Every structure is written in structure tokens, then in C-alpha cells.
């Protein structure tokens, strides 16, 4: 395990392992099944590749990882424990470059964060959890209820604002989201807030009109601060599997993304999609969600994730 992994709190790793249990169990059963024989031969490598495809790494990446595992070990004796360790190491190498903590640039005042995603990713809940985490660390936070299509999203953000002591800027359902984002930053300046977290309506990546509205929000934000937004985070639902790749592609084309948050990893056996995203886009993965609780939004740790995914305790 890397130094970062070794420093992780046992409680966090335990929650990560529990949250990834569906992915771990699915991949783990496949790895155990490989050991009807002890040699890493062509059949074993092919079966390993198939197991990785089922975990949603994708066909091309699965082939590369299986080949890397076999390198220097082909037709040699290997234990199940050793195979898990080697596989975890290969996955960690792919994930390490995207293990970058979410940081606030205090020179930007306030630091404006735009949060986007398709419908149903848990975006508004994630913003609330992030606001609570930031508030505990010290920065004064303002929340902007920019998902004006859903009254429930506005109410949900107000609840989170009450929990963490953050002001929530909102308007009636159906209001102009770009104007609201502008007002939110203006309010944050008046209040001397450090961070503005802006929620946006869930939008399908193939709907040009909705994507254009997201671009409009960015243009309007630049009228009040030419450098804003300072961070653009995309919230992804792990249960969507390979569809997450097309989501990142479409959103990144509309508004250049600075980082990813992957939710609902506890609800899928295909946690390997995070490895595929890291390999394809190289975008920072700031947080992962492995449960409903506020503390289940965890800073991403490559070693911990790779170990949990491959069933290493």
C-alpha cells in the first residue's frame, strides 16, 4: 500500500471496503474462481480479463491490465493472494495520477464552485455533504439553489444549509438559473464568504438546449468575476457504468471540468468504471460516495480504492 493509503484512517477504509462490497464480491469471486489451477497461463489471463470487463473497466483497459499482471509471471506459480496484490498494484498505478484533493484557492474571494451532472446522480445531496465538510474545516460557505426546475432540490439545499450554517440563495422554482448564480456570488461577496457552491439542474448529456444553459451560467458568472467558476465538478453515478464515459465527454466539451465526484459506489458491482474514467480522461477524482451518510462522501484514495476493489483487507 502507498504512504497515502497507510495514512488513511481505519474507519474510513472500513467504510470504503463496505461501500465497495458489491464490486469487491463480484470481482473477488471471479479471482477465487481462477484458482482451480495455480499457474498464470493463457486461460487464467483470459478469465482475469473477463472478470475485469464485468467490473466495468472496459474491454481495452481490461486487456492491458491483465497483460500487465501477467508480465514476468506467465506460466509461473502464483497464489490467489499474490494475484490480488499484483492486480491491486496495477489498478493503483492507473488511479494514482487522479488522486488529487479538492482545495480552495484563498486568493479567489469567493472561490466559486459550479456543480453539474445528469438527473439522478445525487448531485444536490453531494453539494450538501461537501458544504458540511467545508464548513467543518473553517471556510464560510454560501449555497446557491440553481436547480430551479425542481422545488424539491431547493428545499433539500435549504435543509443542508441549516445543518452546516450556510446561507442559501434561492428563488422560486422556474427562475433563471444564470441570474441566480450571479446573485449568489454577489451575496457571498457582501457576506464575506469564502466559498460559493452552485447547484445546477440535472441535464442529459445529449440535450443541446440544457447544455447551452450550463454554458450560459458560466458566461454570466464571468460578468461578476472573469476568473469564475474556479472549479467545475461533475457528479457521476457509478451505477450507470460505461455511460459515465459519454457524460464526462459531453460535459467537458460544454464547460471544461476541473474534477469528478463519483457517487453510489455502494449500489453497484461495477466500481471498475472509476478506473476506466481515470485512464480515459485523467481528470482529478476529488471524492467518492459509498453510502448515504455525510461522512460517506470520502476524499478519493487510490491505494485504498484499489485494495478494497480487489478484496485486500
Backbone torsions as a table, in degrees:
resi	resn	phi	psi	omega
1	UNK	NA	144.9	179.5
2	UNK	-71.1	170.8	179.4
3	UNK	-60.4	-39.5	179.8
4	UNK	-63.0	-42.1	179.7
5	UNK	-64.5	-38.6	-178.3
6	UNK	-67.6	-28.7	-178.6
7	UNK	-80.9	-14.4	-176.9
8	UNK	-61.3	140.6	-179.9
9	UNK	-66.2	139.3	179.1
10	UNK	-55.1	-38.1	-179.9
11	UNK	-61.3	-41.3	179.2
12	UNK	-66.1	-43.9	-179.6
13	UNK	-64.8	-38.5	179.3
14	UNK	-62.4	-41.4	178.7
15	UNK	-68.3	-37.8	178.2
16	UNK	-62.7	-46.7	-178.9
17	UNK	-63.0	-42.0	178.7
18	UNK	-66.0	-42.2	-179.2
19	UNK	-65.0	-32.9	-179.8
20	UNK	-92.1	12.6	-171.5
21	UNK	-58.8	-35.5	179.8
22	UNK	-64.9	-44.6	177.7
23	UNK	-66.4	-42.8	-179.4
24	UNK	-61.3	-46.7	-178.2
25	UNK	-63.9	-42.6	-178.9
26	UNK	-64.5	-47.9	-179.9
27	UNK	-70.9	-38.6	-178.7
28	UNK	-61.7	-41.6	178.9
29	UNK	-63.4	-39.3	178.3
30	UNK	-64.6	-41.9	-180.0
31	UNK	-66.0	-41.2	177.6
32	UNK	-62.2	-39.5	-179.3
33	UNK	-65.5	-21.0	179.3
34	UNK	-69.2	-20.2	-169.8
35	UNK	-98.2	45.4	165.5
36	UNK	-76.6	-20.0	172.1
37	UNK	-135.5	162.0	-169.6
38	UNK	-99.7	-7.2	-177.0
39	UNK	-95.8	145.1	177.8
40	UNK	-87.9	78.4	-177.7
41	UNK	-99.2	-175.3	-175.4
42	UNK	-59.0	-40.0	-179.2
43	UNK	-66.6	-42.5	179.8
44	UNK	-62.8	-41.8	-179.8
45	UNK	-65.3	-40.2	178.3
46	UNK	-64.0	-39.6	179.2
47	UNK	-69.7	-35.7	176.0
48	UNK	-63.6	-43.6	178.4
49	UNK	-59.6	-43.3	179.1
50	UNK	-62.7	-40.3	178.9
51	UNK	-62.9	-39.0	-179.9
52	UNK	-70.1	-36.2	175.4
53	UNK	-62.3	-42.4	178.8
54	UNK	-64.2	-29.5	178.1
55	UNK	-80.4	0.9	174.4
56	UNK	77.1	31.1	171.2
57	UNK	-75.7	-19.0	-175.9
58	UNK	93.2	152.8	-172.2
59	UNK	-63.1	-48.9	-175.8
60	UNK	-64.9	-47.0	-178.9
61	UNK	-66.6	-38.7	178.6
62	UNK	-59.8	-41.1	178.8
63	UNK	-64.1	-41.6	179.8
64	UNK	-65.2	-43.6	-178.5
65	UNK	-66.9	-42.9	179.6
66	UNK	-62.1	-39.7	177.7
67	UNK	-65.2	-39.6	179.4
68	UNK	-64.8	-39.8	178.4
69	UNK	-62.8	-38.9	-176.7
70	UNK	-77.1	-19.3	-174.8
71	UNK	-57.9	120.5	179.2
72	UNK	78.7	-1.0	-178.4
73	UNK	-123.5	1.9	-174.6
74	UNK	-60.2	132.7	177.6
75	UNK	63.5	23.6	177.2
76	UNK	-111.9	159.1	177.0
77	UNK	-66.1	136.2	177.5
78	UNK	-149.6	136.2	179.4
79	UNK	-86.6	162.5	177.6
80	UNK	-60.9	-40.4	-179.9
81	UNK	-61.9	-43.2	179.8
82	UNK	-65.9	-40.0	179.4
83	UNK	-61.5	-44.4	178.4
84	UNK	-60.9	-41.7	-178.7
85	UNK	-64.6	-44.9	-179.7
86	UNK	-65.1	-43.5	179.9
87	UNK	-63.3	-42.3	178.1
88	UNK	-60.8	-41.4	179.1
89	UNK	-62.8	-40.2	179.6
90	UNK	-67.2	-41.0	179.5
91	UNK	-67.4	-40.7	178.8
92	UNK	-60.8	-39.6	179.0
93	UNK	-60.3	-37.0	179.3
94	UNK	-71.9	-32.9	-174.8
95	UNK	-88.4	-25.8	-173.2
96	UNK	-55.5	-41.2	-178.6
97	UNK	-63.6	-22.2	-178.4
98	UNK	-99.7	2.5	178.0
99	UNK	-80.6	86.6	-178.2
100	UNK	-130.8	121.8	-177.6
101	UNK	-64.4	151.6	175.8
102	UNK	-79.2	121.5	-177.0
103	UNK	-125.0	148.6	177.7
104	UNK	-100.7	126.7	176.1
105	UNK	-84.4	105.7	-175.9
106	UNK	-67.5	-13.2	177.0
107	UNK	-72.9	-21.6	175.6
108	UNK	-90.8	119.9	-173.5
109	UNK	-134.0	101.6	2.7
110	UNK	-87.2	163.8	176.6
111	UNK	-83.9	117.1	-172.0
112	UNK	-99.2	123.1	-178.7
113	UNK	-116.9	120.4	176.6
114	UNK	-100.5	129.6	-177.0
115	UNK	-118.1	125.7	-175.9
116	UNK	-127.1	171.1	177.8
117	UNK	163.1	164.4	177.3
118	UNK	-77.6	171.2	179.2
119	UNK	-59.9	138.7	170.3
120	UNK	84.3	10.8	-178.7
121	UNK	-82.8	-11.7	-174.7
122	UNK	88.0	27.0	-173.8
123	UNK	-61.6	-50.4	-177.1
124	UNK	-64.4	-41.6	177.0
125	UNK	-62.1	-41.0	179.5
126	UNK	-62.6	-41.0	177.3
127	UNK	-61.1	-42.7	177.9
128	UNK	-61.0	-43.7	179.0
129	UNK	-64.9	-40.1	179.2
130	UNK	-65.9	-40.4	178.4
131	UNK	-61.5	-41.4	179.8
132	UNK	-65.2	-40.7	178.8
133	UNK	-63.9	-45.7	-179.3
134	UNK	-64.8	-41.9	-179.0
135	UNK	-61.1	-37.2	178.4
136	UNK	-66.1	-31.7	-177.8
137	UNK	-81.8	-12.1	174.7
138	UNK	125.5	-39.0	-176.9
139	UNK	-60.7	144.3	174.6
140	UNK	-82.9	125.8	-170.8
141	UNK	-113.1	139.9	169.3
142	UNK	-117.3	132.7	177.9
143	UNK	-103.7	139.2	178.5
144	UNK	-118.4	117.2	-176.2
145	UNK	-82.4	70.5	-174.6
146	UNK	-79.8	-2.9	173.5
147	UNK	-84.7	74.5	-173.6
148	UNK	-78.3	-3.7	177.2
149	UNK	-77.2	-24.8	-174.4
150	UNK	-120.5	114.3	176.5
151	UNK	-59.9	-34.8	-178.8
152	UNK	-63.5	-34.5	179.6
153	UNK	-68.4	-37.5	178.2
154	UNK	-64.0	-47.3	179.5
155	UNK	-62.6	-40.3	-179.1
156	UNK	-61.6	-43.1	-179.6
157	UNK	-68.3	-33.5	177.2
158	UNK	-63.9	-38.5	178.0
159	UNK	-63.2	-45.1	179.0
160	UNK	-64.2	-37.9	178.6
161	UNK	-60.9	-40.6	177.8
162	UNK	-64.4	-41.6	-178.4
163	UNK	-61.7	-40.6	-173.2
164	UNK	-108.8	8.0	176.4
165	UNK	71.1	29.6	179.7
166	UNK	-103.0	138.1	174.8
167	UNK	-69.6	140.9	178.2
168	UNK	-115.3	121.4	177.1
169	UNK	-95.5	124.3	-176.1
170	UNK	-149.6	166.0	172.6
171	UNK	-135.7	178.7	178.2
172	UNK	-64.8	152.9	177.5
173	UNK	-54.7	137.3	179.4
174	UNK	95.6	-4.9	-179.8
175	UNK	-68.8	163.8	179.9
176	UNK	-70.6	118.9	-174.8
177	UNK	-68.4	-36.9	-178.3
178	UNK	-66.4	-43.3	177.8
179	UNK	-63.6	-37.1	178.6
180	UNK	-66.2	-39.5	178.2
181	UNK	-61.9	-41.8	177.5
182	UNK	-60.3	-48.5	-179.4
183	UNK	-62.2	-35.3	179.9
184	UNK	-63.3	-42.8	178.7
185	UNK	-68.5	-39.6	177.7
186	UNK	-61.4	-42.4	179.1
187	UNK	-63.9	-41.0	179.6
188	UNK	-62.1	-38.7	177.3
189	UNK	-64.2	-43.9	179.4
190	UNK	-61.1	-39.8	-176.6
191	UNK	-83.6	-7.6	-176.8
192	UNK	69.6	32.4	-179.9
193	UNK	-76.5	155.2	-178.4
194	UNK	-93.1	-33.4	-173.5
195	UNK	-135.5	138.7	172.1
196	UNK	-117.6	122.2	176.0
197	UNK	-106.6	117.3	-175.3
198	UNK	-106.9	116.4	174.0
199	UNK	-78.4	152.4	175.7
200	UNK	-135.0	159.9	179.5
201	UNK	-66.0	142.2	174.2
202	UNK	-63.4	137.3	-177.5
203	UNK	-142.4	142.8	176.6
204	UNK	-75.7	141.2	-174.7
205	UNK	-69.1	-13.6	-178.0
206	UNK	-103.1	12.7	178.3
207	UNK	-103.9	104.3	-173.1
208	UNK	-60.5	-39.6	-178.5
209	UNK	-61.5	-43.1	-179.5
210	UNK	-69.4	-37.9	178.0
211	UNK	-67.8	-35.1	177.9
212	UNK	-64.2	-35.7	178.6
213	UNK	-64.7	-37.6	177.6
214	UNK	-63.9	-41.4	177.1
215	UNK	-62.5	-35.8	179.1
216	UNK	-64.7	-40.9	178.7
217	UNK	-58.1	-43.5	179.3
218	UNK	-62.9	-43.9	-179.8
219	UNK	-61.8	-42.3	-178.3
220	UNK	-69.0	-38.1	177.4
221	UNK	-59.9	-35.8	-178.3
222	UNK	-69.2	-16.6	177.1
223	UNK	-72.0	-29.9	179.3
224	UNK	-95.6	-26.7	176.3
225	UNK	-151.1	105.8	-176.3
226	UNK	-56.4	-21.9	-179.0
227	UNK	-91.6	-4.9	-178.0
228	UNK	-85.4	155.0	-6.8
229	UNK	-73.1	148.0	-177.7
230	UNK	-85.1	-19.6	174.0
231	UNK	-144.8	138.2	174.7
232	UNK	-125.1	110.6	-175.6
233	UNK	-106.1	134.7	175.9
234	UNK	-106.2	124.6	177.4
235	UNK	-94.0	125.3	-177.4
236	UNK	-117.4	144.3	177.9
237	UNK	-98.3	117.0	-176.4
238	UNK	-60.8	-26.2	-176.6
239	UNK	-70.9	-13.0	178.7
240	UNK	-79.1	-10.1	175.2
241	UNK	60.3	-134.0	-173.9
242	UNK	-62.2	-19.6	177.5
243	UNK	-62.1	-22.5	178.4
244	UNK	-61.1	-30.2	-179.9
245	UNK	-63.4	-44.6	-179.6
246	UNK	-70.2	-29.9	177.4
247	UNK	-65.0	-47.2	179.7
248	UNK	-61.2	-43.1	-178.7
249	UNK	-59.3	-47.3	-176.2
250	UNK	-69.8	-45.1	-179.2
251	UNK	-67.2	-38.3	-178.9
252	UNK	-65.5	-30.8	178.3
253	UNK	-72.3	-32.8	-177.9
254	UNK	-81.7	-49.2	-179.3
255	UNK	-137.7	109.8	-175.6
256	UNK	-50.3	119.9	-176.9
257	UNK	-81.4	146.3	175.6
258	UNK	-108.6	-13.7	-179.1
259	UNK	-173.5	165.3	-178.2
260	UNK	-121.6	150.5	169.2
261	UNK	-128.9	124.2	-179.0
262	UNK	-105.0	119.2	-179.5
263	UNK	-104.3	170.0	171.2
264	UNK	60.6	29.8	176.2
265	UNK	-65.9	-20.3	178.0
266	UNK	-77.9	-9.0	-175.9
267	UNK	-106.7	13.6	-175.7
268	UNK	-142.5	155.1	173.6
269	UNK	-97.1	8.7	-173.0
270	UNK	-117.5	45.8	179.5
271	UNK	-62.2	-14.7	179.3
272	UNK	-63.9	-13.1	179.1
273	UNK	-59.9	-29.3	178.7
274	UNK	-65.0	-34.4	177.9
275	UNK	-68.3	-40.9	178.5
276	UNK	-63.3	-40.7	179.0
277	UNK	-64.4	-44.0	179.8
278	UNK	-60.5	-43.8	-177.3
279	UNK	-68.3	-38.8	-174.6
280	UNK	-78.0	-44.2	-170.4
281	UNK	-111.3	-27.6	-179.4
282	UNK	66.8	17.9	179.0
283	UNK	-78.2	143.5	178.2
284	UNK	-56.3	136.3	171.3
285	UNK	-104.6	108.0	-174.1
286	UNK	-84.2	-42.0	-175.9
287	UNK	-142.3	155.0	170.1
288	UNK	-129.5	147.2	178.7
289	UNK	-108.1	123.9	-177.4
290	UNK	-125.2	25.9	178.9
291	UNK	169.6	179.0	-174.8
292	UNK	-82.3	-27.6	-174.1
293	UNK	-69.0	156.4	179.9
294	UNK	-58.6	-36.4	-179.1
295	UNK	-78.4	-3.5	178.0
296	UNK	-86.1	-0.9	166.8
297	UNK	-90.1	103.9	-171.1
298	UNK	-110.9	143.7	170.6
299	UNK	-58.1	138.5	-176.0
300	UNK	-72.5	131.3	178.2
301	UNK	-125.8	113.7	-173.5
302	UNK	-60.7	-47.1	-177.8
303	UNK	-65.5	-45.4	179.6
304	UNK	-61.4	-42.1	179.6
305	UNK	-64.6	-47.1	-178.8
306	UNK	-61.9	-41.6	178.6
307	UNK	-66.2	-43.0	-180.0
308	UNK	-65.9	-40.8	-178.7
309	UNK	-63.2	-37.9	-176.8
310	UNK	-93.8	3.4	173.5
311	UNK	81.3	23.8	176.2
312	UNK	-89.8	127.9	-177.1
313	UNK	-87.2	NA	NA
